[in-house]
Amino acid sequence: EKELRKELAAAVDALEEKERLVVSLYYYEELKMKEIALVMGLTASRVSQLHTKAIMKLKSMMKEYSGG
């Protein structure tokens, strides 16, 4: 589990800055999409797009880690 957390942290670090910020605010700060949009000066729709893109990248990176 410790290794998995390490790999996930590395994957998050590899995201683009805005994607990383959305992931951080959503999962660590537990803000809602509308709140993140206000913080970042974006629309909630754009925040949602960034979130989806980030999650897809993370899934892909973690699949590579797991050998899948």
PASEDO-767785 format. One record per residue: residue number from 1; residue in three letters; x, y, z of N, C-alpha, C in turn. Coordinates in steps of 0.2 Angstrom, whole numbers, plus 2048, in hexadecimal, padded with zeros to 3 digits. Atoms other than C-alpha are relative to their C-alpha. Example, Ala and Ser with C-alpha at 12.3 -4.5 7.8 and 13.67 -1.06 7.14 Angstrom:
2
n|res|nu|nv|nw|cau|cav|caw|cu|cv|cw
1|ala|804|7FA|800|83E|7EA|827|804|806|800 .
2|ser|7FC|7FA|7FF|844|7FB|824|7FC|805|803 .
//
This chain:
68
n|res|nu|nv|nw|cau|cav|caw|cu|cv|cw
1|glu|804|7FA|800|800|800|800|804|806|800 .
2|lys|7FC|7FA|800|80E|80C|804|803|801|7F9 .
3|glu|7FD|7FF|806|816|809|7F3|7FA|803|7FB .
4|leu|805|7FD|804|805|80C|7EB|7FF|807|801 .
5|arg|801|7F9|7FE|803|81C|7F4|806|805|7FC .
6|lys|7FB|7FD|803|814|821|7EE|800|801|7F8 .
7|glu|801|800|807|810|81D|7DC|7FB|805|7FE .
8|leu|805|7FB|801|800|827|7DD|802|807|801 .
9|ala|7FE|7F9|7FF|808|836|7E4|805|802|7FA .
10|ala|7FC|7FF|805|815|835|7D6|7FC|802|7FA .
11|ala|804|7FF|806|807|834|7C9|7FD|807|800 .
12|val|803|7F9|7FF|7FE|843|7D0|805|805|7FF .
13|asp|7FB|7FB|801|80E|84D|7D0|802|801|7F8 .
14|ala|7FE|7FF|807|810|849|7BD|7FA|803|7FC .
15|leu|806|7FD|804|7FF|851|7B9|802|807|7FF .
16|glu|7FF|7F9|801|7FE|862|7B2|7FE|804|806 .
17|glu|801|7FC|7FA|7FD|870|7BF|7F9|801|801 .
18|lys|807|7FF|7FF|7EA|874|7BC|7FD|7F9|802 .
19|glu|803|807|7FE|7E6|861|7BD|802|7FE|807 .
20|arg|7FD|801|7FA|7F1|85F|7CC|7FC|804|806 .
21|leu|804|7FC|7FB|7E8|86D|7D5|7F9|7FE|801 .
22|val|806|802|7FF|7D7|867|7D1|7FF|7F9|804 .
23|val|800|806|7FD|7DB|856|7D7|801|801|808 .
24|ser|7FF|7FE|7F9|7E2|85D|7E7|7FB|803|804 .
25|leu|805|7FD|7FC|7D4|868|7EB|7FA|7FC|801 .
26|tyr|806|804|800|7C7|85B|7E7|801|7FA|805 .
27|tyr|7FF|806|7FC|7CE|84C|7F0|803|802|807 .
28|tyr|7FD|7FF|7F9|7D9|854|7FE|7FD|805|804 .
29|glu|803|7FB|7FD|7D0|864|801|7F8|7FF|801 .
30|glu|807|802|801|7BF|85C|7FD|7FB|806|7FE .
31|leu|805|7FB|802|7B8|86B|7F4|7FC|7FD|7FA .
32|lys|805|802|806|7AA|869|7E7|803|804|7FA .
33|met|7FE|7FD|806|7AC|86D|7D5|7FF|807|7FF .
34|lys|801|7F9|801|7A4|87E|7D6|804|804|805 .
35|glu|7FB|7FC|7FB|7AF|883|7E5|807|800|7FD .
36|ile|7FA|800|803|7BE|87E|7DB|800|805|7FA .
37|ala|801|7FB|806|7B8|888|7CC|801|807|803 .
38|leu|7FF|7FA|7FE|7B7|897|7D7|807|802|802 .
39|val|7F9|800|7FD|7C8|894|7DF|805|801|7FA .
40|met|7FC|800|806|7D0|892|7CD|7FE|805|7FB .
41|gly|802|7FB|805|7C6|89F|7C4|7FE|7FD|7F9 .
42|leu|802|804|806|7BF|892|7B8|7F9|7FE|801 .
43|thr|807|803|7FF|7AE|88B|7B4|800|7F9|803 .
44|ala|800|806|7FD|7A8|87C|7BD|800|7FA|7FB .
45|ser|7FF|805|806|7A7|873|7AC|807|7FF|7FE .
46|arg|7F9|800|801|7B9|877|7A9|804|7FC|805 .
47|val|7FD|804|7FA|7BE|870|7BA|7FE|7F9|7FF .
48|ser|802|807|801|7B4|860|7B6|804|7FD|7FB .
49|gln|7FC|803|805|7BD|85E|7A6|808|7FF|802 .
50|leu|7F9|800|7FD|7CE|861|7AF|800|7F9|804 .
51|his|800|806|7FB|7C9|854|7BC|800|7F9|7FC .
52|thr|800|806|804|7C4|847|7AF|806|7FE|7FD .
53|lys|7FA|801|804|7D4|849|7A5|805|7FE|805 .
54|ala|7FC|802|7FB|7DE|848|7B5|7FF|7F9|803 .
55|ile|802|807|7FE|7D5|838|7BB|802|7FB|7FB .
56|met|7FE|805|805|7D8|830|7AA|807|7FF|7FF .
57|lys|7F9|801|800|7EA|834|7AA|803|7FC|806 .
58|leu|7FE|804|7FA|7EC|82D|7BC|7FF|7F9|7FF .
59|lys|802|807|802|7E3|81D|7B7|805|7FD|7FC .
60|ser|7FB|802|804|7EF|81B|7A9|806|7FF|803 .
61|met|7FA|801|7FD|7FE|81E|7B3|800|7FA|805 .
62|met|801|806|7FB|7F8|812|7C1|800|7F9|7FD .
63|lys|801|806|804|7F4|805|7B4|807|7FE|7FE .
64|glu|7F9|801|802|806|806|7AE|804|7FD|806 .
65|tyr|7FD|802|7FA|80C|804|7C0|7FE|7F9|802 .
66|ser|802|807|7FE|802|7F5|7C3|801|7FB|7FB .
67|gly|7FE|805|805|808|7ED|7B3|7FA|7FE|7FC .
68|gly|806|802|804|7F7|7ED|7AB|800|804|7F9 .
//
